[in-house]
Amino acid sequence: MRRFAPWIALVLVILFVTLVLGARSLLVPANRPFEYGDGIRIQLLGISHEDVGGEERVTWGVEVINGTGRPLDLSVSSTCRHAASPWEESGPSALAERGGEEVGLPALLATSVADSCPSPESGRWWVYTLTLEDHTGGTGSRSVVFAGRAH
């Protein structure tokens, strides 16, 4: 039974995250894309653990695809959390330190957004929350939570 303890803990954390974040955020496994009903699609491109300027960081990138048929002006922000007990923020993400990122996305095109967070070690489970605020007024605020492991 002890072999399954980490998996049981992970499942409980994911269930807790889902309950806490509510309907405005969606939990997506790291290897799956997510598409909102209005044509915006988000895909996690990769997660890695690396040394950036002498600091250990977990880095990740997503692709945002605008399938709405109209241009979008988005503010992008994110957070990173360790997905093990205790569930804690890893420290501010690079994107948070910059105050987010503004992205202009023409209709039917895609762009990528990357971020990184301090990481004490490789192989940890992470929860990444990406929030898109639409300044064009069409989609409002959307958050997606990706869960994955950085190596």
C-alpha positions as CSV (number, residue, x, y, z in Angstrom):
1,M,0.0,0.0,0.0
2,R,2.9,2.4,0.6
3,R,3.8,2.3,-3.1
4,F,0.5,4.1,-3.9
5,A,0.9,6.8,-1.2
6,P,2.5,9.4,-3.5
7,W,-0.2,8.9,-6.1
8,I,-3.0,9.1,-3.6
9,A,-1.5,12.3,-2.2
10,L,-1.2,13.7,-5.8
11,V,-4.8,12.8,-6.6
12,L,-6.0,14.5,-3.3
13,V,-4.0,17.6,-4.1
14,I,-5.5,17.8,-7.6
15,L,-9.0,17.3,-6.2
16,F,-8.3,20.1,-3.7
17,V,-7.0,22.4,-6.4
18,T,-10.1,21.8,-8.5
19,L,-12.4,22.6,-5.6
20,V,-10.5,25.7,-4.5
21,L,-10.2,27.2,-7.9
22,G,-13.8,26.8,-8.8
23,A,-15.5,27.2,-12.2
24,R,-13.3,30.0,-13.4
25,S,-10.2,27.8,-13.5
26,L,-9.8,24.4,-15.2
27,L,-7.4,21.7,-14.2
28,V,-5.7,20.2,-17.3
29,P,-3.1,17.4,-17.4
30,A,0.2,18.7,-18.7
31,N,0.1,16.5,-21.8
32,R,-3.4,17.7,-23.0
33,P,-4.5,20.9,-24.7
34,F,-7.5,22.8,-23.5
35,E,-9.9,24.7,-25.7
36,Y,-12.5,27.2,-24.5
37,G,-15.8,27.1,-26.2
38,D,-15.1,30.4,-27.9
39,G,-12.1,29.2,-29.9
40,I,-9.1,30.0,-27.6
41,R,-6.9,26.9,-27.3
42,I,-4.0,26.5,-24.8
43,Q,-1.4,23.8,-25.0
44,L,1.5,23.2,-22.6
45,L,4.6,22.8,-24.8
46,G,7.1,21.6,-22.3
47,I,8.3,21.6,-18.7
48,S,12.0,21.4,-17.7
49,H,14.3,22.0,-14.8
50,E,17.5,23.9,-15.5
51,D,20.1,26.2,-14.2
52,V,19.3,29.8,-15.3
53,G,22.1,32.3,-14.3
54,G,23.2,30.1,-11.3
55,E,19.7,29.6,-10.0
56,E,17.7,26.3,-10.2
57,R,14.4,27.0,-12.0
58,V,11.5,25.1,-13.5
59,T,10.7,26.5,-16.9
60,W,7.6,25.9,-19.0
61,G,6.0,27.2,-22.2
62,V,2.5,27.3,-23.6
63,E,1.0,27.9,-27.0
64,V,-2.1,30.2,-27.2
65,I,-4.1,29.8,-30.3
66,N,-6.7,32.4,-31.3
67,G,-9.5,30.5,-33.1
68,T,-12.0,33.2,-32.4
69,G,-12.0,34.8,-35.9
70,R,-11.1,38.3,-34.4
71,P,-8.0,39.8,-32.9
72,L,-7.3,39.5,-29.2
73,D,-5.4,41.8,-26.8
74,L,-4.5,39.6,-23.8
75,S,-2.8,40.2,-20.5
76,V,-1.0,37.0,-19.4
77,S,0.0,36.2,-15.8
78,S,1.0,33.0,-14.1
79,T,1.9,31.3,-10.8
80,C,3.8,28.2,-10.0
81,R,3.2,26.0,-6.9
82,H,4.7,22.8,-5.7
83,A,2.1,20.1,-6.0
84,A,3.1,18.2,-2.9
85,S,2.2,18.7,0.7
86,P,2.5,21.4,1.8
87,W,1.2,23.0,-1.3
88,E,3.2,26.2,-1.5
89,E,4.3,28.8,-4.0
90,S,7.8,28.3,-5.2
91,G,8.5,32.0,-5.3
92,P,7.4,34.6,-7.8
93,S,7.5,33.5,-11.4
94,A,9.6,35.5,-13.9
95,L,6.3,36.6,-15.6
96,A,5.0,37.8,-12.2
97,E,8.2,39.7,-11.5
98,R,7.7,41.5,-14.9
99,G,4.1,42.4,-14.0
100,G,2.7,40.0,-16.6
101,E,2.9,40.1,-20.4
102,E,0.7,41.9,-23.0
103,V,0.1,39.8,-26.1
104,G,-1.6,41.0,-29.2
105,L,-2.9,37.9,-31.1
106,P,-4.4,38.3,-34.6
107,A,-7.3,36.1,-35.6
108,L,-6.5,32.5,-36.4
109,L,-2.9,32.7,-35.3
110,A,-0.9,31.4,-32.4
111,T,1.8,32.6,-30.0
112,S,3.9,31.1,-27.3
113,V,4.4,32.3,-23.7
114,A,7.1,31.1,-21.4
115,D,7.7,31.4,-17.7
116,S,10.0,30.1,-15.0
117,C,9.9,29.7,-11.2
118,P,12.5,29.0,-8.5
119,S,12.9,25.2,-8.0
120,P,14.8,23.4,-5.3
121,E,15.2,20.2,-7.3
122,S,14.4,18.3,-10.4
123,G,11.5,15.7,-10.6
124,R,9.0,17.6,-8.4
125,W,5.4,17.8,-9.3
126,W,4.2,21.3,-10.2
127,V,0.9,23.2,-10.7
128,Y,1.0,26.1,-13.1
129,T,-1.8,28.6,-13.3
130,L,-2.0,30.7,-16.5
131,T,-4.5,33.5,-16.5
132,L,-5.6,35.3,-19.7
133,E,-7.4,38.7,-19.4
134,D,-9.1,39.7,-22.7
135,H,-8.9,43.5,-23.1
136,T,-11.0,43.4,-26.3
137,G,-14.1,42.5,-24.2
138,G,-14.9,39.2,-26.0
139,T,-13.8,36.5,-23.5
140,G,-13.2,38.1,-20.1
141,S,-10.8,36.5,-17.7
142,R,-9.8,32.8,-18.1
143,S,-7.5,30.7,-15.9
144,V,-6.2,27.2,-16.7
145,V,-4.2,25.1,-14.2
146,F,-1.7,22.6,-15.7
147,A,-0.3,19.9,-13.5
148,G,3.0,18.2,-14.4
149,R,6.4,17.0,-13.4
150,A,9.6,18.9,-14.3
151,H,12.8,16.9,-15.0
